[in-house]
Amino acid sequence: MKKTYSEMDDELRPEYDLVNLLKDGVRGKYAARYREGTNLVLLDPDVASVFLSDKAVNEALRLVIQIQKLSVADQQ
């Protein structure tokens, strides 16, 4: 025989009143951010210690890209 749900079967503690916890919830609050996707790269600790911010990392990588483009242009 299948067991039916009742409040007696509820294992949630009484202090966790879901009605109050979820009343201010916004459905899909982060949906747009999720659709944009992410491109996370984990830096090794020694590399991360050199850069103070994500802006500094991006600037350094842009310089590497420029140097690489110059190097390719010189080889042609």
N, CA, C and O atoms as a Tripos MOL2 file, in Angstrom:
@<TRIPOS>MOLECULE
protein
  304   303    76     0     0
PROTEIN
NO_CHARGES

@<TRIPOS>ATOM
      1 N           0.8330   -1.1740    0.0000 N.3       1 MET1
      2 CA          0.0000    0.0000    0.0000 C.3       1 MET1
      3 C           0.8820    1.2430    0.0000 C.2       1 MET1
      4 O           1.8600    1.3180    0.7430 O.2       1 MET1
      5 N           0.5300    2.2160   -0.8370 N.am      2 LYS2
      6 CA          1.3280    3.4270   -0.9040 C.3       2 LYS2
      7 C           1.0960    4.3150    0.3090 C.2       2 LYS2
      8 O          -0.0160    4.4490    0.8200 O.2       2 LYS2
      9 N           2.1890    4.9070    0.7400 N.am      3 LYS3
     10 CA          2.1190    5.8150    1.8650 C.3       3 LYS3
     11 C           1.6600    7.1810    1.3580 C.2       3 LYS3
     12 O           2.1980    7.6650    0.3620 O.2       3 LYS3
     13 N           0.7180    7.7970    1.9870 N.am      4 THR4
     14 CA          0.2600    9.1300    1.5830 C.3       4 THR4
     15 C           0.9420   10.1760    2.4360 C.2       4 THR4
     16 O           1.3220    9.9180    3.5780 O.2       4 THR4
     17 N           1.0880   11.3440    1.8770 N.am      5 TYR5
     18 CA          1.7530   12.4350    2.5840 C.3       5 TYR5
     19 C           0.7990   13.0580    3.5890 C.2       5 TYR5
     20 O          -0.3710   13.2990    3.2930 O.2       5 TYR5
     21 N           1.3030   13.3050    4.7390 N.am      6 SER6
     22 CA          0.5470   14.0600    5.7340 C.3       6 SER6
     23 C           1.5460   14.8780    6.5350 C.2       6 SER6
     24 O           2.7550   14.6620    6.4530 O.2       6 SER6
     25 N           1.0370   15.7940    7.2870 N.am      7 GLU7
     26 CA          1.9460   16.6190    8.0840 C.3       7 GLU7
     27 C           2.6890   15.7890    9.1180 C.2       7 GLU7
     28 O           3.7440   16.2030    9.5980 O.2       7 GLU7
     29 N           2.1670   14.6490    9.4610 N.am      8 MET8
     30 CA          2.8410   13.7650   10.4160 C.3       8 MET8
     31 C           4.1360   13.2120    9.8110 C.2       8 MET8
     32 O           5.0910   12.9320   10.5360 O.2       8 MET8
     33 N           4.1670   13.0560    8.4880 N.am      9 ASP9
     34 CA          5.3450   12.5200    7.8190 C.3       9 ASP9
     35 C           6.3970   13.5900    7.5600 C.2       9 ASP9
     36 O           7.5240   13.2780    7.1750 O.2       9 ASP9
     37 N           6.0350   14.8420    7.7690 N.am     10 ASP10
     38 CA          6.9250   15.9570    7.4720 C.3      10 ASP10
     39 C           8.0840   15.9620    8.4590 C.2      10 ASP10
     40 O           7.8760   16.0360    9.6700 O.2      10 ASP10
     41 N           9.3020   15.8830    7.9400 N.am     11 GLU11
     42 CA         10.4850   15.8610    8.8000 C.3      11 GLU11
     43 C          11.0720   17.2550    9.0080 C.2      11 GLU11
     44 O          12.0530   17.4150    9.7330 O.2      11 GLU11
     45 N          10.4820   18.2480    8.3830 N.am     12 LEU12
     46 CA         10.9790   19.6130    8.5000 C.3      12 LEU12
     47 C          10.7100   20.1390    9.9080 C.2      12 LEU12
     48 O           9.6180   19.9550   10.4450 O.2      12 LEU12
     49 N          11.6760   20.7730   10.4830 N.am     13 ARG13
     50 CA         11.5230   21.3100   11.8310 C.3      13 ARG13
     51 C          10.4750   22.4170   11.8400 C.2      13 ARG13
     52 O          10.3210   23.1290   10.8480 O.2      13 ARG13
     53 N           9.7730   22.5650   12.9170 N.am     14 PRO14
     54 CA          8.7140   23.5800   12.9860 C.3      14 PRO14
     55 C           9.2340   25.0020   12.7850 C.2      14 PRO14
     56 O           8.5150   25.8510   12.2580 O.2      14 PRO14
     57 N          10.4730   25.2750   13.1970 N.am     15 GLU15
     58 CA         10.9950   26.6400   13.0470 C.3      15 GLU15
     59 C          11.2860   26.9900   11.5840 C.2      15 GLU15
     60 O          11.4880   28.1600   11.2600 O.2      15 GLU15
     61 N          11.3090   26.0000   10.7120 N.am     16 TYR16
     62 CA         11.4990   26.2460    9.2890 C.3      16 TYR16
     63 C          10.1410   26.3500    8.6080 C.2      16 TYR16
     64 O           9.7070   25.4280    7.9170 O.2      16 TYR16
     65 N           9.4910   27.4560    8.8050 N.am     17 ASP17
     66 CA          8.1760   27.6850    8.2220 C.3      17 ASP17
     67 C           8.3660   28.1390    6.7800 C.2      17 ASP17
     68 O           8.7080   29.2950    6.5340 O.2      17 ASP17
     69 N           8.1500   27.2470    5.8390 N.am     18 LEU18
     70 CA          8.4010   27.5470    4.4330 C.3      18 LEU18
     71 C           7.5320   28.6710    3.9010 C.2      18 LEU18
     72 O           7.9450   29.3950    2.9950 O.2      18 LEU18
     73 N           6.3540   28.8250    4.4380 N.am     19 VAL19
     74 CA          5.4790   29.9100    3.9820 C.3      19 VAL19
     75 C           6.1620   31.2500    4.2200 C.2      19 VAL19
     76 O           6.1630   32.1160    3.3450 O.2      19 VAL19
     77 N           6.7450   31.4210    5.4070 N.am     20 ASN20
     78 CA          7.4280   32.6830    5.7100 C.3      20 ASN20
     79 C           8.7770   32.7840    5.0100 C.2      20 ASN20
     80 O           9.1680   33.8670    4.5760 O.2      20 ASN20
     81 N           9.4860   31.6730    4.8950 N.am     21 LEU21
     82 CA         10.8040   31.7010    4.2680 C.3      21 LEU21
     83 C          10.7270   32.0170    2.7800 C.2      21 LEU21
     84 O          11.6150   32.6760    2.2390 O.2      21 LEU21
     85 N           9.6850   31.5580    2.1230 N.am     22 LEU22
     86 CA          9.5880   31.6970    0.6700 C.3      22 LEU22
     87 C           8.6490   32.8120    0.2190 C.2      22 LEU22
     88 O           8.4530   32.9950   -0.9820 O.2      22 LEU22
     89 N           8.0730   33.5530    1.1430 N.am     23 LYS23
     90 CA          7.0850   34.5580    0.7560 C.3      23 LYS23
     91 C           7.6900   35.6970   -0.0630 C.2      23 LYS23
     92 O           6.9970   36.2750   -0.9010 O.2      23 LYS23
     93 N           8.9490   36.0320    0.1520 N.am     24 ASP24
     94 CA          9.5860   37.1290   -0.5790 C.3      24 ASP24
     95 C          10.4020   36.6370   -1.7630 C.2      24 ASP24
     96 O          11.1020   37.4200   -2.4050 O.2      24 ASP24
     97 N          10.3180   35.3630   -2.0520 N.am     25 GLY25
     98 CA         11.0860   34.7940   -3.1550 C.3      25 GLY25
     99 C          10.5980   35.3120   -4.5080 C.2      25 GLY25
    100 O           9.4070   35.5520   -4.7070 O.2      25 GLY25
    101 N          11.5280   35.4750   -5.4130 N.am     26 VAL26
    102 CA         11.2070   35.9390   -6.7590 C.3      26 VAL26
    103 C          11.5640   34.8310   -7.7260 C.2      26 VAL26
    104 O          12.7200   34.4150   -7.8080 O.2      26 VAL26
    105 N          10.5840   34.3590   -8.4490 N.am     27 ARG27
    106 CA         10.8150   33.2740   -9.3900 C.3      27 ARG27
    107 C          11.6530   33.7750  -10.5590 C.2      27 ARG27
    108 O          11.3360   34.8000  -11.1640 O.2      27 ARG27
    109 N          12.7100   33.0590  -10.8720 N.am     28 GLY28
    110 CA         13.5560   33.4120  -12.0100 C.3      28 GLY28
    111 C          14.4310   34.6280  -11.7730 C.2      28 GLY28
    112 O          14.8450   35.2820  -12.7310 O.2      28 GLY28
    113 N          14.7210   34.9430  -10.5270 N.am     29 LYS29
    114 CA         15.5040   36.1330  -10.1920 C.3      29 LYS29
    115 C          16.8650   36.1510  -10.9010 C.2      29 LYS29
    116 O          17.3240   37.2100  -11.3300 O.2      29 LYS29
    117 N          17.4960   35.0070  -11.0240 N.am     30 TYR30
    118 CA         18.8160   34.9270  -11.6290 C.3      30 TYR30
    119 C          18.7940   34.2480  -12.9950 C.2      30 TYR30
    120 O          19.8460   33.8540  -13.5000 O.2      30 TYR30
    121 N          17.6330   34.1060  -13.5940 N.am     31 ALA31
    122 CA         17.5050   33.3890  -14.8670 C.3      31 ALA31
    123 C          18.2900   34.0730  -15.9830 C.2      31 ALA31
    124 O          18.9610   33.3970  -16.7630 O.2      31 ALA31
    125 N          18.2190   35.3900  -16.0730 N.am     32 ALA32
    126 CA         18.9390   36.1070  -17.1340 C.3      32 ALA32
    127 C          20.4410   35.9410  -16.9670 C.2      32 ALA32
    128 O          21.1610   35.7270  -17.9420 O.2      32 ALA32
    129 N          20.9040   36.0390  -15.7440 N.am     33 ARG33
    130 CA         22.3320   35.8760  -15.4720 C.3      33 ARG33
    131 C          22.7790   34.4590  -15.8300 C.2      33 ARG33
    132 O          23.8800   34.2590  -16.3440 O.2      33 ARG33
    133 N          21.9240   33.4860  -15.5560 N.am     34 TYR34
    134 CA         22.2420   32.0950  -15.8790 C.3      34 TYR34
    135 C          22.3200   31.9030  -17.3920 C.2      34 TYR34
    136 O          23.2020   31.2020  -17.8880 O.2      34 TYR34
    137 N          21.3950   32.5280  -18.1240 N.am     35 ARG35
    138 CA         21.3880   32.3830  -19.5810 C.3      35 ARG35
    139 C          22.6270   33.0000  -20.2210 C.2      35 ARG35
    140 O          23.0850   32.5320  -21.2640 O.2      35 ARG35
    141 N          23.1690   34.0400  -19.6060 N.am     36 GLU36
    142 CA         24.3890   34.6600  -20.1330 C.3      36 GLU36
    143 C          25.5540   33.6810  -20.0880 C.2      36 GLU36
    144 O          26.4660   33.7410  -20.9130 O.2      36 GLU36
    145 N          25.5110   32.7960  -19.1310 N.am     37 GLY37
    146 CA         26.5860   31.8210  -18.9900 C.3      37 GLY37
    147 C          27.7590   32.4050  -18.2290 C.2      37 GLY37
    148 O          27.7940   33.5930  -17.9070 O.2      37 GLY37
    149 N          28.6830   31.5670  -17.9620 N.am     38 THR38
    150 CA         29.8700   32.0060  -17.2540 C.3      38 THR38
    151 C          31.0910   31.4150  -17.9320 C.2      38 THR38
    152 O          31.0140   30.4090  -18.6370 O.2      38 THR38
    153 N          32.1880   32.0480  -17.7050 N.am     39 ASN39
    154 CA         33.4550   31.5570  -18.2240 C.3      39 ASN39
    155 C          34.4840   31.7560  -17.1160 C.2      39 ASN39
    156 O          35.2900   32.6850  -17.1560 O.2      39 ASN39
    157 N          34.4390   30.8840  -16.1470 N.am     40 LEU40
    158 CA         35.3360   30.9920  -15.0100 C.3      40 LEU40
    159 C          36.6290   30.2430  -15.2820 C.2      40 LEU40
    160 O          36.6350   29.1450  -15.8390 O.2      40 LEU40
    161 N          37.7080   30.8640  -14.8770 N.am     41 VAL41
    162 CA         39.0180   30.2320  -14.9940 C.3      41 VAL41
    163 C          39.6710   30.3270  -13.6260 C.2      41 VAL41
    164 O          39.7820   31.4140  -13.0610 O.2      41 VAL41
    165 N          40.0970   29.2040  -13.1010 N.am     42 LEU42
    166 CA         40.7680   29.2010  -11.8120 C.3      42 LEU42
    167 C          42.2610   29.4140  -12.0240 C.2      42 LEU42
    168 O          42.9130   28.6990  -12.7850 O.2      42 LEU42
    169 N          42.7760   30.4090  -11.3350 N.am     43 LEU43
    170 CA         44.1980   30.7120  -11.4280 C.3      43 LEU43
    171 C          44.9490   29.9630  -10.3310 C.2      43 LEU43
    172 O          44.4450   29.7890   -9.2210 O.2      43 LEU43
    173 N          46.1380   29.5330  -10.6550 N.am     44 ASP44
    174 CA         46.9810   28.9340   -9.6320 C.3      44 ASP44
    175 C          47.3140   30.0100   -8.6090 C.2      44 ASP44
    176 O          47.3810   31.1900   -8.9540 O.2      44 ASP44
    177 N          47.5220   29.6210   -7.3570 N.am     45 PRO45
    178 CA         47.7560   30.6070   -6.3000 C.3      45 PRO45
    179 C          48.9020   31.5740   -6.5950 C.2      45 PRO45
    180 O          48.7970   32.7610   -6.2850 O.2      45 PRO45
    181 N          49.9980   31.0840   -7.1900 N.am     46 ASP46
    182 CA         51.1290   31.9770   -7.4660 C.3      46 ASP46
    183 C          50.7640   33.0160   -8.5210 C.2      46 ASP46
    184 O          51.2350   34.1520   -8.4550 O.2      46 ASP46
    185 N          49.9400   32.6500   -9.4840 N.am     47 VAL47
    186 CA         49.5080   33.6010  -10.5100 C.3      47 VAL47
    187 C          48.4980   34.5750   -9.9110 C.2      47 VAL47
    188 O          48.5810   35.7790  -10.1520 O.2      47 VAL47
    189 N          47.5550   34.0690   -9.1390 N.am     48 ALA48
    190 CA         46.5260   34.9140   -8.5370 C.3      48 ALA48
    191 C          47.1250   35.9470   -7.5900 C.2      48 ALA48
    192 O          46.5760   37.0400   -7.4430 O.2      48 ALA48
    193 N          48.2330   35.6190   -6.9520 N.am     49 SER49
    194 CA         48.8410   36.5550   -6.0050 C.3      49 SER49
    195 C          49.4220   37.7890   -6.6920 C.2      49 SER49
    196 O          49.6300   38.8180   -6.0480 O.2      49 SER49
    197 N          49.6830   37.6920   -7.9910 N.am     50 VAL50
    198 CA         50.2580   38.8150   -8.7310 C.3      50 VAL50
    199 C          49.1940   39.8360   -9.1100 C.2      50 VAL50
    200 O          49.4830   41.0290   -9.1980 O.2      50 VAL50
    201 N          47.9700   39.3760   -9.3320 N.am     51 PHE51
    202 CA         46.9040   40.2480   -9.8030 C.3      51 PHE51
    203 C          45.9840   40.6370   -8.6570 C.2      51 PHE51
    204 O          45.5490   39.7910   -7.8770 O.2      51 PHE51
    205 N          45.6940   41.9360   -8.5660 N.am     52 LEU52
    206 CA         44.8570   42.4290   -7.4780 C.3      52 LEU52
    207 C          43.3720   42.3810   -7.8040 C.2      52 LEU52
    208 O          42.5330   42.4370   -6.9040 O.2      52 LEU52
    209 N          43.0420   42.2790   -9.0980 N.am     53 SER53
    210 CA         41.6260   42.2850   -9.4750 C.3      53 SER53
    211 C          41.4330   41.5820  -10.8080 C.2      53 SER53
    212 O          42.3980   41.2740  -11.5090 O.2      53 SER53
    213 N          40.1740   41.3330  -11.1490 N.am     54 ASP54
    214 CA         39.8780   40.7350  -12.4460 C.3      54 ASP54
    215 C          40.2130   41.6990  -13.5780 C.2      54 ASP54
    216 O          40.5560   41.2740  -14.6810 O.2      54 ASP54
    217 N          40.1150   42.9930  -13.3030 N.am     55 LYS55
    218 CA         40.4720   43.9950  -14.3110 C.3      55 LYS55
    219 C          41.9610   43.8900  -14.6670 C.2      55 LYS55
    220 O          42.3270   44.0000  -15.8370 O.2      55 LYS55
    221 N          42.8030   43.6800  -13.6750 N.am     56 ALA56
    222 CA         44.2470   43.5410  -13.9070 C.3      56 ALA56
    223 C          44.5480   42.3000  -14.7340 C.2      56 ALA56
    224 O          45.4200   42.3270  -15.6030 O.2      56 ALA56
    225 N          43.8390   41.2290  -14.4730 N.am     57 VAL57
    226 CA         44.0370   39.9910  -15.2450 C.3      57 VAL57
    227 C          43.6420   40.2290  -16.6980 C.2      57 VAL57
    228 O          44.3640   39.8330  -17.6130 O.2      57 VAL57
    229 N          42.4980   40.8750  -16.9100 N.am     58 ASN58
    230 CA         42.0410   41.1460  -18.2780 C.3      58 ASN58
    231 C          43.0180   42.0460  -19.0350 C.2      58 ASN58
    232 O          43.2890   41.8100  -20.2130 O.2      58 ASN58
    233 N          43.5430   43.0650  -18.3730 N.am     59 GLU59
    234 CA         44.5170   43.9550  -19.0220 C.3      59 GLU59
    235 C          45.7690   43.1740  -19.4210 C.2      59 GLU59
    236 O          46.2850   43.3490  -20.5250 O.2      59 GLU59
    237 N          46.2520   42.3230  -18.5330 N.am     60 ALA60
    238 CA         47.4500   41.5290  -18.8310 C.3      60 ALA60
    239 C          47.1920   40.5830  -20.0030 C.2      60 ALA60
    240 O          48.0430   40.4300  -20.8790 O.2      60 ALA60
    241 N          46.0370   39.9590  -20.0180 N.am     61 LEU61
    242 CA         45.7270   39.0350  -21.1150 C.3      61 LEU61
    243 C          45.5730   39.7740  -22.4410 C.2      61 LEU61
    244 O          45.9550   39.2480  -23.4860 O.2      61 LEU61
    245 N          45.0210   40.9810  -22.4110 N.am     62 ARG62
    246 CA         44.9180   41.7710  -23.6480 C.3      62 ARG62
    247 C          46.3010   42.1260  -24.1850 C.2      62 ARG62
    248 O          46.5190   42.1420  -25.3970 O.2      62 ARG62
    249 N          47.2280   42.4090  -23.2840 N.am     63 LEU63
    250 CA         48.6040   42.6830  -23.7120 C.3      63 LEU63
    251 C          49.2360   41.4440  -24.3400 C.2      63 LEU63
    252 O          49.9360   41.5440  -25.3470 O.2      63 LEU63
    253 N          48.9920   40.2920  -23.7540 N.am     64 VAL64
    254 CA         49.5130   39.0390  -24.3120 C.3      64 VAL64
    255 C          48.9370   38.8220  -25.7080 C.2      64 VAL64
    256 O          49.6540   38.3960  -26.6130 O.2      64 VAL64
    257 N          47.6690   39.1070  -25.8880 N.am     65 ILE65
    258 CA         47.0250   38.9510  -27.1980 C.3      65 ILE65
    259 C          47.6700   39.8820  -28.2210 C.2      65 ILE65
    260 O          47.9430   39.4750  -29.3500 O.2      65 ILE65
    261 N          47.9130   41.1350  -27.8230 N.am     66 GLN66
    262 CA         48.5550   42.0850  -28.7360 C.3      66 GLN66
    263 C          49.9570   41.6360  -29.1120 C.2      66 GLN66
    264 O          50.3440   41.7130  -30.2790 O.2      66 GLN66
    265 N          50.7210   41.1680  -28.1320 N.am     67 ILE67
    266 CA         52.0830   40.6860  -28.3980 C.3      67 ILE67
    267 C          52.0440   39.4940  -29.3400 C.2      67 ILE67
    268 O          52.8640   39.3940  -30.2520 O.2      67 ILE67
    269 N          51.1040   38.6000  -29.1260 N.am     68 GLN68
    270 CA         50.9720   37.4170  -29.9700 C.3      68 GLN68
    271 C          50.6340   37.8300  -31.4010 C.2      68 GLN68
    272 O          51.1840   37.2710  -32.3500 O.2      68 GLN68
    273 N          49.7350   38.8030  -31.5640 N.am     69 LYS69
    274 CA         49.3740   39.2780  -32.9040 C.3      69 LYS69
    275 C          50.5800   39.9230  -33.5850 C.2      69 LYS69
    276 O          50.7870   39.7240  -34.7830 O.2      69 LYS69
    277 N          51.3670   40.6800  -32.8540 N.am     70 LEU70
    278 CA         52.5610   41.3030  -33.4150 C.3      70 LEU70
    279 C          53.5730   40.2460  -33.8300 C.2      70 LEU70
    280 O          54.2110   40.3630  -34.8760 O.2      70 LEU70
    281 N          53.7140   39.2340  -33.0190 N.am     71 SER71
    282 CA         54.6520   38.1510  -33.3040 C.3      71 SER71
    283 C          54.2420   37.4010  -34.5690 C.2      71 SER71
    284 O          55.0910   37.0660  -35.3950 O.2      71 SER71
    285 N          52.9660   37.1420  -34.7190 N.am     72 VAL72
    286 CA         52.4720   36.4550  -35.9250 C.3      72 VAL72
    287 C          52.6730   37.3290  -37.1540 C.2      72 VAL72
    288 O          53.0360   36.8330  -38.2200 O.2      72 VAL72
    289 N          52.4360   38.6420  -37.0070 N.am     73 ALA73
    290 CA         52.5960   39.5590  -38.1340 C.3      73 ALA73
    291 C          54.0650   39.6530  -38.5580 C.2      73 ALA73
    292 O          54.3630   39.7790  -39.7460 O.2      73 ALA73
    293 N          54.9900   39.5920  -37.5760 N.am     74 ASP74
    294 CA         56.4140   39.6490  -37.9030 C.3      74 ASP74
    295 C          56.8870   38.4010  -38.6380 C.2      74 ASP74
    296 O          57.8230   38.4660  -39.4350 O.2      74 ASP74
    297 N          56.2490   37.2720  -38.3750 N.am     75 GLN75
    298 CA         56.6480   36.0120  -38.9970 C.3      75 GLN75
    299 C          56.1840   35.9180  -40.4510 C.2      75 GLN75
    300 O          56.6860   35.0920  -41.2140 O.2      75 GLN75
    301 N          55.2360   36.7550  -40.8260 N.am     76 GLN76
    302 CA         54.6980   36.6610  -42.1970 C.3      76 GLN76
    303 C          55.4820   37.4560  -43.1610 C.2      76 GLN76
    304 O          55.1590   37.4800  -44.3480 O.2      76 GLN76
@<TRIPOS>BOND
     1     1     2 1
     2     2     3 1
     3     3     4 2
     4     3     5 am
     5     5     6 1
     6     6     7 1
     7     7     8 2
     8     7     9 am
     9     9    10 1
    10    10    11 1
    11    11    12 2
    12    11    13 am
    13    13    14 1
    14    14    15 1
    15    15    16 2
    16    15    17 am
    17    17    18 1
    18    18    19 1
    19    19    20 2
    20    19    21 am
    21    21    22 1
    22    22    23 1
    23    23    24 2
    24    23    25 am
    25    25    26 1
    26    26    27 1
    27    27    28 2
    28    27    29 am
    29    29    30 1
    30    30    31 1
    31    31    32 2
    32    31    33 am
    33    33    34 1
    34    34    35 1
    35    35    36 2
    36    35    37 am
    37    37    38 1
    38    38    39 1
    39    39    40 2
    40    39    41 am
    41    41    42 1
    42    42    43 1
    43    43    44 2
    44    43    45 am
    45    45    46 1
    46    46    47 1
    47    47    48 2
    48    47    49 am
    49    49    50 1
    50    50    51 1
    51    51    52 2
    52    51    53 am
    53    53    54 1
    54    54    55 1
    55    55    56 2
    56    55    57 am
    57    57    58 1
    58    58    59 1
    59    59    60 2
    60    59    61 am
    61    61    62 1
    62    62    63 1
    63    63    64 2
    64    63    65 am
    65    65    66 1
    66    66    67 1
    67    67    68 2
    68    67    69 am
    69    69    70 1
    70    70    71 1
    71    71    72 2
    72    71    73 am
    73    73    74 1
    74    74    75 1
    75    75    76 2
    76    75    77 am
    77    77    78 1
    78    78    79 1
    79    79    80 2
    80    79    81 am
    81    81    82 1
    82    82    83 1
    83    83    84 2
    84    83    85 am
    85    85    86 1
    86    86    87 1
    87    87    88 2
    88    87    89 am
    89    89    90 1
    90    90    91 1
    91    91    92 2
    92    91    93 am
    93    93    94 1
    94    94    95 1
    95    95    96 2
    96    95    97 am
    97    97    98 1
    98    98    99 1
    99    99   100 2
   100    99   101 am
   101   101   102 1
   102   102   103 1
   103   103   104 2
   104   103   105 am
   105   105   106 1
   106   106   107 1
   107   107   108 2
   108   107   109 am
   109   109   110 1
   110   110   111 1
   111   111   112 2
   112   111   113 am
   113   113   114 1
   114   114   115 1
   115   115   116 2
   116   115   117 am
   117   117   118 1
   118   118   119 1
   119   119   120 2
   120   119   121 am
   121   121   122 1
   122   122   123 1
   123   123   124 2
   124   123   125 am
   125   125   126 1
   126   126   127 1
   127   127   128 2
   128   127   129 am
   129   129   130 1
   130   130   131 1
   131   131   132 2
   132   131   133 am
   133   133   134 1
   134   134   135 1
   135   135   136 2
   136   135   137 am
   137   137   138 1
   138   138   139 1
   139   139   140 2
   140   139   141 am
   141   141   142 1
   142   142   143 1
   143   143   144 2
   144   143   145 am
   145   145   146 1
   146   146   147 1
   147   147   148 2
   148   147   149 am
   149   149   150 1
   150   150   151 1
   151   151   152 2
   152   151   153 am
   153   153   154 1
   154   154   155 1
   155   155   156 2
   156   155   157 am
   157   157   158 1
   158   158   159 1
   159   159   160 2
   160   159   161 am
   161   161   162 1
   162   162   163 1
   163   163   164 2
   164   163   165 am
   165   165   166 1
   166   166   167 1
   167   167   168 2
   168   167   169 am
   169   169   170 1
   170   170   171 1
   171   171   172 2
   172   171   173 am
   173   173   174 1
   174   174   175 1
   175   175   176 2
   176   175   177 am
   177   177   178 1
   178   178   179 1
   179   179   180 2
   180   179   181 am
   181   181   182 1
   182   182   183 1
   183   183   184 2
   184   183   185 am
   185   185   186 1
   186   186   187 1
   187   187   188 2
   188   187   189 am
   189   189   190 1
   190   190   191 1
   191   191   192 2
   192   191   193 am
   193   193   194 1
   194   194   195 1
   195   195   196 2
   196   195   197 am
   197   197   198 1
   198   198   199 1
   199   199   200 2
   200   199   201 am
   201   201   202 1
   202   202   203 1
   203   203   204 2
   204   203   205 am
   205   205   206 1
   206   206   207 1
   207   207   208 2
   208   207   209 am
   209   209   210 1
   210   210   211 1
   211   211   212 2
   212   211   213 am
   213   213   214 1
   214   214   215 1
   215   215   216 2
   216   215   217 am
   217   217   218 1
   218   218   219 1
   219   219   220 2
   220   219   221 am
   221   221   222 1
   222   222   223 1
   223   223   224 2
   224   223   225 am
   225   225   226 1
   226   226   227 1
   227   227   228 2
   228   227   229 am
   229   229   230 1
   230   230   231 1
   231   231   232 2
   232   231   233 am
   233   233   234 1
   234   234   235 1
   235   235   236 2
   236   235   237 am
   237   237   238 1
   238   238   239 1
   239   239   240 2
   240   239   241 am
   241   241   242 1
   242   242   243 1
   243   243   244 2
   244   243   245 am
   245   245   246 1
   246   246   247 1
   247   247   248 2
   248   247   249 am
   249   249   250 1
   250   250   251 1
   251   251   252 2
   252   251   253 am
   253   253   254 1
   254   254   255 1
   255   255   256 2
   256   255   257 am
   257   257   258 1
   258   258   259 1
   259   259   260 2
   260   259   261 am
   261   261   262 1
   262   262   263 1
   263   263   264 2
   264   263   265 am
   265   265   266 1
   266   266   267 1
   267   267   268 2
   268   267   269 am
   269   269   270 1
   270   270   271 1
   271   271   272 2
   272   271   273 am
   273   273   274 1
   274   274   275 1
   275   275   276 2
   276   275   277 am
   277   277   278 1
   278   278   279 1
   279   279   280 2
   280   279   281 am
   281   281   282 1
   282   282   283 1
   283   283   284 2
   284   283   285 am
   285   285   286 1
   286   286   287 1
   287   287   288 2
   288   287   289 am
   289   289   290 1
   290   290   291 1
   291   291   292 2
   292   291   293 am
   293   293   294 1
   294   294   295 1
   295   295   296 2
   296   295   297 am
   297   297   298 1
   298   298   299 1
   299   299   300 2
   300   299   301 am
   301   301   302 1
   302   302   303 1
   303   303   304 2
@<TRIPOS>SUBSTRUCTURE
     1 MET1         2 RESIDUE 1 A MET
     2 LYS2         6 RESIDUE 1 A LYS
     3 LYS3        10 RESIDUE 1 A LYS
     4 THR4        14 RESIDUE 1 A THR
     5 TYR5        18 RESIDUE 1 A TYR
     6 SER6        22 RESIDUE 1 A SER
     7 GLU7        26 RESIDUE 1 A GLU
     8 MET8        30 RESIDUE 1 A MET
     9 ASP9        34 RESIDUE 1 A ASP
    10 ASP10       38 RESIDUE 1 A ASP
    11 GLU11       42 RESIDUE 1 A GLU
    12 LEU12       46 RESIDUE 1 A LEU
    13 ARG13       50 RESIDUE 1 A ARG
    14 PRO14       54 RESIDUE 1 A PRO
    15 GLU15       58 RESIDUE 1 A GLU
    16 TYR16       62 RESIDUE 1 A TYR
    17 ASP17       66 RESIDUE 1 A ASP
    18 LEU18       70 RESIDUE 1 A LEU
    19 VAL19       74 RESIDUE 1 A VAL
    20 ASN20       78 RESIDUE 1 A ASN
    21 LEU21       82 RESIDUE 1 A LEU
    22 LEU22       86 RESIDUE 1 A LEU
    23 LYS23       90 RESIDUE 1 A LYS
    24 ASP24       94 RESIDUE 1 A ASP
    25 GLY25       98 RESIDUE 1 A GLY
    26 VAL26      102 RESIDUE 1 A VAL
    27 ARG27      106 RESIDUE 1 A ARG
    28 GLY28      110 RESIDUE 1 A GLY
    29 LYS29      114 RESIDUE 1 A LYS
    30 TYR30      118 RESIDUE 1 A TYR
    31 ALA31      122 RESIDUE 1 A ALA
    32 ALA32      126 RESIDUE 1 A ALA
    33 ARG33      130 RESIDUE 1 A ARG
    34 TYR34      134 RESIDUE 1 A TYR
    35 ARG35      138 RESIDUE 1 A ARG
    36 GLU36      142 RESIDUE 1 A GLU
    37 GLY37      146 RESIDUE 1 A GLY
    38 THR38      150 RESIDUE 1 A THR
    39 ASN39      154 RESIDUE 1 A ASN
    40 LEU40      158 RESIDUE 1 A LEU
    41 VAL41      162 RESIDUE 1 A VAL
    42 LEU42      166 RESIDUE 1 A LEU
    43 LEU43      170 RESIDUE 1 A LEU
    44 ASP44      174 RESIDUE 1 A ASP
    45 PRO45      178 RESIDUE 1 A PRO
    46 ASP46      182 RESIDUE 1 A ASP
    47 VAL47      186 RESIDUE 1 A VAL
    48 ALA48      190 RESIDUE 1 A ALA
    49 SER49      194 RESIDUE 1 A SER
    50 VAL50      198 RESIDUE 1 A VAL
    51 PHE51      202 RESIDUE 1 A PHE
    52 LEU52      206 RESIDUE 1 A LEU
    53 SER53      210 RESIDUE 1 A SER
    54 ASP54      214 RESIDUE 1 A ASP
    55 LYS55      218 RESIDUE 1 A LYS
    56 ALA56      222 RESIDUE 1 A ALA
    57 VAL57      226 RESIDUE 1 A VAL
    58 ASN58      230 RESIDUE 1 A ASN
    59 GLU59      234 RESIDUE 1 A GLU
    60 ALA60      238 RESIDUE 1 A ALA
    61 LEU61      242 RESIDUE 1 A LEU
    62 ARG62      246 RESIDUE 1 A ARG
    63 LEU63      250 RESIDUE 1 A LEU
    64 VAL64      254 RESIDUE 1 A VAL
    65 ILE65      258 RESIDUE 1 A ILE
    66 GLN66      262 RESIDUE 1 A GLN
    67 ILE67      266 RESIDUE 1 A ILE
    68 GLN68      270 RESIDUE 1 A GLN
    69 LYS69      274 RESIDUE 1 A LYS
    70 LEU70      278 RESIDUE 1 A LEU
    71 SER71      282 RESIDUE 1 A SER
    72 VAL72      286 RESIDUE 1 A VAL
    73 ALA73      290 RESIDUE 1 A ALA
    74 ASP74      294 RESIDUE 1 A ASP
    75 GLN75      298 RESIDUE 1 A GLN
    76 GLN76      302 RESIDUE 1 A GLN
